[in-house]
């Protein structure tokens, strides 16, 4: 993968963490770290779900191999 995808993902995680921390009025380092963990876990679940559904579609013959990656 291109380095720009890693940079975009890092910026997305930072922006979501900062936005949620301000919205929920989190101020200590520990609270912000918990929000960071939740953001990373949520993005991993979403990405895993998308990849899993794509692979299932390949197995069922709905999509061609290489549909997502």
Secondary structure, 3 states (H helix, E strand, C coil): CCHHHHHHHHHHHHHHHHHHHHHCCCCCHHHHHHHHHHHHHHHHHHHHHHHHHHHHHHHCCCCCCCCCC
